[in-house]
Amino acid sequence: MPHTQSRYQQDLGFTDARIFLGPGDIVVNTPANAPLTRNAAGDWSFNQITTGITTIYGVNITNAIIRRTGFGEDLQEQFGGTGIPASAQPQVYRPDVIPAMSAAQQLQPRTALKLKGLKLLSFDVVYTIGTLALTSQSIRVDQTTFVNNAAKTITAVLAAGANGLATATQANPYVTNVALAAGQQIYRNLVDQQLWIDLTVVSPNTSVYTLYGFDCLVEFNYN
């Protein structure tokens, strides 16, 4: 098998990464409103209490997924002999020696960083609604960036809204997919940055709401 001491770095990311963020990853603005509960073996959830109440569940995706910031290519200035600096082409293949050679045949060093980081594509919200329909469910995604001695910057990635979440009762769990707009499906690779999912649930008296978590689809490019 070939061996190299240099780094292998790919240009394209893989689009099939999944990570389930559930109890243990999620925070609740008022824990007493939705205690963490072991319903049965392998069945953990936040069970919102059955009184008219508003509860906000949050999860920071960047707590759970490694992101890379990207760095420049490794370029060797001279491969030996009489060649072009930063090129594997020997002298005889120089374009000025063979004028008919097209520009596409010349080795061009990369001038920008490879795309790295964390790209959230969509996520499933897993929950149940029992006894009585919810008043509302609203979900949003926000990016928070910190800079020393400057006000933090919070940018909306997904605007707050129902975004397909249900309010009607159902005997079995809902699995509702929430997709980011194409323009927000981008690599997020800055340092000191967070990516938050915020879910707000408003339940009337006697409604039983159970949150199991968020199953996130992400693109990754670590190589």
C-alpha positions as CSV (number, residue, x, y, z in Angstrom):
1,M,0.0,0.0,0.0
2,P,1.4,3.5,-0.9
3,H,2.8,5.5,2.0
4,T,3.4,9.3,2.3
5,Q,4.5,11.5,5.1
6,S,2.5,14.4,3.7
7,R,-1.2,15.0,4.5
8,Y,-4.1,13.7,2.4
9,Q,-6.7,16.3,2.0
10,Q,-9.9,16.0,0.1
11,D,-11.9,18.8,-1.5
12,L,-15.4,17.4,-1.2
13,G,-17.2,16.5,2.0
14,F,-19.3,13.5,2.9
15,T,-23.0,14.3,3.2
16,D,-24.2,11.4,5.2
17,A,-23.1,12.1,8.8
18,R,-25.7,11.7,11.5
19,I,-25.6,12.6,15.2
20,F,-28.5,12.2,17.6
21,L,-28.6,14.9,20.3
22,G,-30.9,13.8,23.1
23,P,-31.2,13.9,26.9
24,G,-27.8,14.7,28.2
25,D,-27.1,17.1,25.3
26,I,-30.2,19.3,25.6
27,V,-30.6,22.1,28.1
28,V,-34.0,23.4,29.4
29,N,-34.6,27.0,30.3
30,T,-36.6,25.9,33.4
31,P,-35.7,22.3,34.3
32,A,-38.6,22.0,36.7
33,N,-41.0,22.5,33.7
34,A,-39.6,19.4,31.9
35,P,-37.8,16.9,34.1
36,L,-35.4,14.4,32.5
37,T,-37.2,11.1,32.9
38,R,-36.4,7.4,32.4
39,N,-39.6,6.1,31.1
40,A,-38.2,2.6,30.5
41,A,-35.0,0.8,29.5
42,G,-33.6,2.7,26.5
43,D,-36.4,5.3,26.8
44,W,-35.2,8.6,28.2
45,S,-36.9,12.0,27.5
46,F,-37.9,15.4,28.8
47,N,-41.5,15.2,29.9
48,Q,-43.1,18.6,30.0
49,I,-45.4,18.9,33.0
50,T,-49.2,19.0,32.4
51,T,-50.0,22.6,33.2
52,G,-50.3,25.5,30.9
53,I,-46.6,26.4,30.5
54,T,-44.0,27.5,28.0
55,T,-40.7,25.7,27.9
56,I,-37.6,26.3,25.7
57,Y,-35.3,23.4,24.9
58,G,-31.8,24.2,23.5
59,V,-28.9,22.3,22.1
60,N,-25.5,23.6,20.9
61,I,-24.5,21.5,18.0
62,T,-20.9,22.7,18.2
63,N,-20.6,21.0,21.6
64,A,-21.0,17.6,19.9
65,I,-19.3,17.9,16.4
66,I,-15.7,18.7,15.7
67,R,-15.2,21.5,13.2
68,R,-12.0,22.3,11.3
69,T,-11.0,25.8,10.2
70,G,-9.0,24.8,7.2
71,F,-5.4,25.6,6.3
72,G,-3.3,26.1,3.2
73,E,-1.8,23.4,1.0
74,D,1.6,21.9,1.6
75,L,3.7,22.9,-1.4
76,Q,7.2,21.6,-2.1
77,E,9.3,24.4,-3.7
78,Q,11.5,22.1,-5.7
79,F,11.1,18.4,-6.6
80,G,14.7,18.1,-7.7
81,G,16.4,18.7,-11.1
82,T,15.5,21.5,-13.4
83,G,11.8,21.9,-12.9
84,I,9.3,24.6,-12.2
85,P,9.1,25.7,-8.5
86,A,6.0,24.2,-6.8
87,S,5.4,22.0,-9.7
88,A,6.1,18.3,-10.5
89,Q,6.7,19.1,-14.2
90,P,10.3,18.6,-15.4
91,Q,11.8,21.3,-17.5
92,V,11.0,19.7,-20.8
93,Y,7.3,20.1,-20.2
94,R,7.4,23.8,-19.5
95,P,4.7,25.7,-21.4
96,D,7.3,28.1,-22.8
97,V,9.2,25.2,-24.3
98,I,6.0,23.7,-25.8
99,P,3.8,26.7,-26.6
100,A,0.9,24.5,-27.7
101,M,0.3,23.2,-24.1
102,S,-3.0,24.5,-22.7
103,A,-3.3,26.3,-19.4
104,A,-5.3,23.4,-18.1
105,Q,-2.3,21.1,-18.3
106,Q,-0.2,23.4,-16.0
107,L,-0.2,22.6,-12.2
108,Q,-1.7,25.6,-10.4
109,P,-1.1,25.9,-6.7
110,R,-4.2,26.5,-4.6
111,T,-4.7,30.0,-3.4
112,A,-7.6,29.5,-1.0
113,L,-8.3,27.2,1.9
114,K,-10.1,23.9,1.4
115,L,-13.7,24.0,2.7
116,K,-13.7,22.5,6.1
117,G,-16.0,22.8,9.2
118,L,-19.5,21.9,10.2
119,K,-22.3,22.0,7.7
120,L,-25.8,21.4,9.1
121,L,-28.2,20.3,6.4
122,S,-31.3,19.3,8.3
123,F,-32.5,17.7,11.5
124,D,-35.4,15.5,12.7
125,V,-37.3,16.5,15.9
126,V,-38.5,13.5,17.8
127,Y,-41.4,14.1,20.2
128,T,-44.9,12.9,21.3
129,I,-48.1,14.9,22.0
130,G,-50.7,13.3,24.2
131,T,-54.1,13.9,25.8
132,L,-54.6,17.5,24.4
133,A,-53.1,19.3,21.4
134,L,-50.3,21.9,22.0
135,T,-51.0,25.6,21.8
136,S,-47.9,25.9,19.6
137,Q,-44.4,24.7,18.8
138,S,-41.7,27.0,17.3
139,I,-38.1,26.2,16.4
140,R,-35.2,28.3,15.3
141,V,-31.4,27.9,14.6
142,D,-28.9,30.7,15.5
143,Q,-25.2,31.1,15.0
144,T,-23.3,32.9,17.8
145,T,-19.8,34.3,17.3
146,F,-17.6,35.7,20.0
147,V,-14.7,38.2,19.6
148,N,-12.6,39.5,22.4
149,N,-13.9,42.7,23.9
150,A,-16.7,43.0,21.4
151,A,-20.4,42.4,21.5
152,K,-21.3,38.9,20.5
153,T,-22.9,38.5,17.0
154,I,-26.0,36.3,16.7
155,T,-27.1,35.5,13.2
156,A,-30.4,33.7,12.4
157,V,-29.7,30.5,10.4
158,L,-33.4,29.3,10.5
159,A,-36.1,31.9,11.3
160,A,-38.3,31.1,14.3
161,G,-41.6,29.4,13.2
162,A,-43.5,26.1,13.3
163,N,-41.3,24.9,10.4
164,G,-43.5,21.8,10.0
165,L,-43.8,20.9,13.7
166,A,-47.1,19.4,14.7
167,T,-49.5,20.4,17.5
168,A,-52.1,17.6,17.3
169,T,-52.1,14.6,19.5
170,Q,-50.7,11.3,18.2
171,A,-50.3,7.9,19.9
172,N,-46.8,7.3,18.6
173,P,-43.8,9.6,18.3
174,Y,-43.6,12.3,15.6
175,V,-40.4,12.4,13.6
176,T,-40.5,15.8,11.9
177,N,-37.8,16.9,9.5
178,V,-36.7,20.5,9.5
179,A,-34.4,21.5,6.7
180,L,-32.2,24.6,6.4
181,A,-32.6,26.8,3.4
182,A,-30.0,26.1,0.7
183,G,-28.3,29.4,1.4
184,Q,-27.7,28.4,5.0
185,Q,-26.3,25.0,4.2
186,I,-22.8,26.2,4.4
187,Y,-19.6,25.3,6.3
188,R,-19.3,27.0,9.6
189,N,-15.6,27.0,10.5
190,L,-14.9,30.2,12.5
191,V,-13.3,29.9,15.9
192,D,-15.3,30.9,19.1
193,Q,-18.6,30.0,17.4
194,Q,-21.7,28.2,18.5
195,L,-24.7,26.8,16.5
196,W,-27.9,26.6,18.6
197,I,-31.2,24.9,18.0
198,D,-34.0,26.4,20.1
199,L,-37.4,24.7,20.5
200,T,-40.2,26.5,22.2
201,V,-43.2,24.5,23.3
202,V,-46.4,26.0,24.6
203,S,-48.7,23.5,26.2
204,P,-52.2,24.0,27.7
205,N,-53.4,22.3,30.9
206,T,-53.5,18.4,30.6
207,S,-51.4,18.3,27.4
208,V,-48.6,15.8,27.7
209,Y,-45.5,16.7,25.7
210,T,-42.4,14.4,25.5
211,L,-39.1,15.4,23.7
212,Y,-36.6,12.7,22.8
213,G,-34.2,14.8,20.9
214,F,-32.8,16.0,17.5
215,D,-31.3,13.7,14.9
216,C,-29.0,16.0,12.8
217,L,-27.9,15.4,9.2
218,V,-24.5,17.1,8.6
219,E,-21.9,17.3,5.9
220,F,-18.3,16.8,7.2
221,N,-14.9,17.2,5.6
222,Y,-12.2,16.3,8.1
223,N,-9.5,14.9,5.7
